Amino acid sequence: MRRSERLTEIVEIMRDGRLHLARDIAGALEVSERTVYRDIATLVASGVPVEGERGVGYLLREPVFLPPLALSLAELEALSLGMSIVQEIADEELRAAARTIHEKIAGHAPNRRKTPEAWGFGLYEFRRVRDGLAHMPVLRRAIRERSKLRIAYRSLAGEISDRTVRPLQTDYWGRVWTLSAWCERRGDFRAFRVDRIERCEETGARFEDEPGKTIGDYLRHVGEGLRADGAAERSSPSDPTPTETGTTT
């Protein structure tokens, strides 16, 4: 592989915004870590917004430039609807980003398709969940950079506990946001309601994927629980009332 091609590949690897270790990049490209360090230095010198250091990892900061895209009306419609929903249910950082994307889309959309309403959408039933949204930028950044968080969490009983967690994913359930994470205190996966997080701060410690503690492991864990619940319901058809599981702490 020529160096120019390798530099392009490194940018493509880091385009997801996550933290990448030099050894992982080297393994993907089948080169030495020393070569990766030299290539990263070349990218930084050329103005590519790469941040990080040896032993910690590297990530590609915004902006990430996309090639020109030709979108169909249906694709523009999907983007318009999606950004309208984000403006209703996300934190201010994402709402501002959604508004900016809307403006960019409107600048190139057909004249009659400048607003969500012009696409035939009316959004009335979304409940804008504001409690806890101030933590969302920190949560998203920690997920991207694989940074451990220290949170103060309020239980259903009103008790506050301090937790150190590995954030894996945020989920929106129509009324609340939750943070799916590996809780080091419990030694297990937990789903924390974002509106019950009283305090959220980065610890400065990074984490790597470990067997049994990854987002894939969590999703398999949830899937197994759902299948078990489904089997239990089929075996007890006389009790149709659903019960709340203990997955949300």
C-alpha positions as CSV (number, residue, x, y, z in Angstrom):
1,M,0.0,0.0,0.0
2,R,1.4,3.4,-1.0
3,R,1.7,6.0,1.7
4,S,-0.9,8.3,0.2
5,E,-3.4,5.4,0.3
6,R,-2.4,4.6,3.8
7,L,-3.0,8.1,5.0
8,T,-6.5,8.0,3.4
9,E,-7.2,4.7,5.1
10,I,-6.2,6.2,8.5
11,V,-8.6,9.1,8.0
12,E,-11.4,6.6,7.1
13,I,-10.7,4.5,10.2
14,M,-10.9,7.6,12.5
15,R,-13.9,9.1,10.7
16,D,-16.2,7.5,13.3
17,G,-15.1,10.0,15.9
18,R,-13.9,7.3,18.4
19,L,-10.6,6.9,20.1
20,H,-8.3,4.6,18.2
21,L,-5.1,3.1,19.5
22,A,-2.0,3.1,17.2
23,R,-1.7,-0.7,17.5
24,D,-5.2,-1.2,16.3
25,I,-4.6,1.1,13.3
26,A,-1.4,-0.7,12.6
27,G,-3.1,-4.1,12.8
28,A,-5.8,-3.0,10.4
29,L,-3.3,-1.7,7.9
30,E,-0.7,-4.4,8.5
31,V,2.1,-2.0,9.3
32,S,4.2,-1.2,12.4
33,E,3.1,1.2,15.1
34,R,6.1,3.3,14.3
35,T,4.8,3.8,10.8
36,V,1.4,4.8,12.2
37,Y,3.0,7.4,14.4
38,R,4.8,8.9,11.4
39,D,1.6,8.9,9.4
40,I,-0.3,10.6,12.2
41,A,2.4,13.3,12.4
42,T,2.1,13.8,8.6
43,L,-1.7,14.2,8.9
44,V,-1.5,16.7,11.7
45,A,1.2,18.7,9.9
46,S,-1.1,18.8,6.8
47,G,-4.0,20.3,8.9
48,V,-6.1,17.2,9.4
49,P,-7.8,17.7,12.9
50,V,-6.3,14.6,14.6
51,E,-5.9,14.8,18.4
52,G,-4.3,12.4,20.8
53,E,-0.9,11.1,21.8
54,R,1.1,7.9,22.0
55,G,-0.1,5.4,24.5
56,V,-3.5,7.1,24.7
57,G,-4.9,7.0,21.2
58,Y,-6.0,9.2,18.4
59,L,-9.3,10.6,17.2
60,L,-10.5,12.8,14.4
61,R,-12.1,16.0,15.5
62,E,-14.8,17.8,13.5
63,P,-15.2,19.0,10.9
64,V,-15.4,15.8,8.9
65,F,-15.9,16.6,5.2
66,L,-18.2,14.5,3.2
67,P,-18.1,14.2,-0.6
68,P,-20.9,15.8,-2.6
69,L,-24.1,13.8,-2.3
70,A,-27.0,13.6,-4.6
71,L,-30.2,13.0,-2.5
72,S,-33.6,12.0,-3.7
73,L,-36.7,13.7,-2.5
74,A,-37.5,10.8,-0.2
75,E,-34.0,11.1,1.3
76,L,-34.4,14.8,1.8
77,E,-37.8,14.1,3.4
78,A,-36.2,11.6,5.8
79,L,-33.5,14.0,6.8
80,S,-36.0,16.8,7.3
81,L,-38.2,14.6,9.5
82,G,-35.2,13.3,11.5
83,M,-33.8,16.7,12.2
84,S,-37.2,18.0,13.2
85,I,-37.4,15.2,15.8
86,V,-33.9,15.9,17.1
87,Q,-34.9,19.5,17.7
88,E,-37.7,18.3,19.9
89,I,-36.1,15.7,22.1
90,A,-32.3,16.3,22.2
91,D,-30.0,18.6,24.2
92,E,-29.2,22.1,23.1
93,E,-25.9,21.1,21.3
94,L,-27.7,18.6,19.1
95,R,-30.7,20.9,18.6
96,A,-28.4,23.6,17.3
97,A,-26.7,21.1,15.0
98,A,-30.1,19.9,13.7
99,R,-31.1,23.5,13.0
100,T,-27.9,24.1,11.1
101,I,-28.4,21.0,9.0
102,H,-32.0,22.1,8.3
103,E,-30.6,25.4,7.0
104,K,-28.1,23.6,4.8
105,I,-30.8,21.4,3.4
106,A,-33.2,24.3,2.9
107,G,-30.5,26.1,0.9
108,H,-30.5,23.3,-1.7
109,A,-34.0,21.9,-1.5
110,P,-36.7,22.7,-4.0
111,N,-38.3,26.0,-3.4
112,R,-41.5,24.5,-2.0
113,R,-39.6,22.2,0.4
114,K,-37.9,24.7,2.7
115,T,-39.6,23.7,6.0
116,P,-40.7,20.5,7.8
117,E,-44.3,21.6,7.3
118,A,-43.7,21.9,3.6
119,W,-42.8,18.2,3.5
120,G,-46.2,17.4,5.1
121,F,-45.0,16.9,8.7
122,G,-46.5,18.2,11.8
123,L,-44.8,17.3,15.1
124,Y,-47.1,17.8,18.1
125,E,-46.9,14.8,20.4
126,F,-43.2,14.8,21.3
127,R,-42.5,15.6,24.8
128,R,-39.4,17.7,25.1
129,V,-37.5,16.1,27.9
130,R,-35.3,18.7,29.5
131,D,-34.3,17.2,32.9
132,G,-30.8,15.9,32.6
133,L,-30.2,17.0,29.0
134,A,-27.3,19.2,30.2
135,H,-25.3,16.0,30.8
136,M,-25.8,14.7,27.2
137,P,-22.8,16.5,25.6
138,V,-20.6,14.9,28.2
139,L,-22.2,11.5,27.8
140,R,-21.8,11.6,24.0
141,R,-18.2,12.7,24.2
142,A,-17.3,10.0,26.8
143,I,-18.9,7.3,24.6
144,R,-16.9,8.5,21.5
145,E,-13.6,8.7,23.4
146,R,-14.2,5.7,25.7
147,S,-13.8,7.8,28.8
148,K,-15.0,6.6,32.2
149,L,-17.5,8.8,34.0
150,R,-18.2,9.5,37.6
151,I,-21.9,10.1,38.2
152,A,-24.1,10.8,41.2
153,Y,-27.3,8.9,40.6
154,R,-30.7,9.3,42.3
155,S,-32.6,6.0,42.7
156,L,-36.4,5.6,42.6
157,A,-36.3,5.8,46.4
158,G,-34.5,9.1,46.2
159,E,-31.2,7.8,47.4
160,I,-28.0,9.3,45.9
161,S,-25.1,7.0,45.1
162,D,-21.8,7.6,43.4
163,R,-20.9,5.4,40.4
164,T,-18.0,5.0,38.1
165,V,-19.3,3.8,34.7
166,R,-18.1,2.9,31.3
167,P,-20.6,4.6,29.0
168,L,-21.7,2.5,26.0
169,Q,-24.8,4.0,24.5
170,T,-27.6,6.5,25.0
171,D,-31.2,5.5,24.2
172,Y,-34.4,7.6,23.8
173,W,-37.6,5.9,24.8
174,G,-40.2,8.5,23.8
175,R,-40.3,10.1,27.3
176,V,-36.9,9.7,28.8
177,W,-33.3,9.2,27.8
178,T,-31.2,6.4,29.4
179,L,-27.5,5.7,29.5
180,S,-26.5,2.1,29.0
181,A,-23.2,1.5,30.8
182,W,-21.0,-1.0,32.6
183,C,-21.2,-0.1,36.3
184,E,-18.0,-0.8,38.1
185,R,-19.7,-0.6,41.5
186,R,-22.2,-3.3,40.5
187,G,-19.9,-5.2,38.2
188,D,-22.7,-5.5,35.7
189,F,-24.6,-3.6,33.0
190,R,-27.0,-0.9,34.0
191,A,-29.3,1.5,32.2
192,F,-29.4,4.8,34.0
193,R,-32.2,7.3,33.5
194,V,-30.4,10.5,32.4
195,D,-33.0,12.7,34.2
196,R,-31.9,11.1,37.5
197,I,-28.2,11.8,37.0
198,E,-27.5,14.6,39.5
199,R,-23.8,15.0,38.6
200,C,-21.7,13.8,35.7
201,E,-18.0,14.3,35.2
202,E,-15.2,12.7,33.3
203,T,-12.6,10.9,35.3
204,G,-9.8,11.2,32.8
205,A,-9.4,7.4,32.7
206,R,-9.9,5.6,29.4
207,F,-11.2,2.2,28.9
208,E,-10.8,-0.5,26.2
209,D,-13.1,-3.2,25.1
210,E,-13.0,-6.1,27.5
211,P,-14.8,-9.4,27.0
212,G,-18.2,-9.3,28.7
213,K,-18.2,-5.5,29.1
214,T,-18.8,-4.2,25.5
215,I,-21.9,-2.7,23.8
216,G,-22.2,-6.0,21.9
217,D,-22.2,-7.9,25.2
218,Y,-24.8,-5.6,26.6
219,L,-27.1,-5.9,23.6
220,R,-26.8,-9.7,23.8
221,H,-27.6,-9.5,27.5
222,V,-30.8,-7.4,26.8
223,G,-31.8,-9.8,23.9
224,E,-31.5,-12.8,26.2
225,G,-33.6,-11.1,28.8
226,L,-36.3,-10.2,26.3
227,R,-36.4,-13.8,25.0
228,A,-36.7,-15.1,28.6
229,D,-39.5,-12.6,29.3
230,G,-41.3,-13.7,26.1
231,A,-41.0,-17.3,27.0
232,A,-42.4,-16.6,30.5
233,E,-45.4,-14.7,29.0
234,R,-46.2,-17.5,26.6
235,S,-46.1,-20.0,29.5
236,S,-48.4,-17.8,31.6
237,P,-51.0,-16.4,29.2
238,S,-53.5,-15.7,32.1
239,D,-51.4,-12.8,33.4
240,P,-51.1,-10.3,30.5
241,T,-49.9,-7.4,32.7
242,P,-46.3,-6.5,31.9
243,T,-43.9,-6.0,34.8
244,E,-41.0,-3.6,34.9
245,T,-37.6,-5.3,34.7
246,G,-34.6,-4.4,36.8
247,T,-32.4,-3.3,33.9
248,T,-32.9,0.4,34.6
249,T,-31.2,1.3,37.8
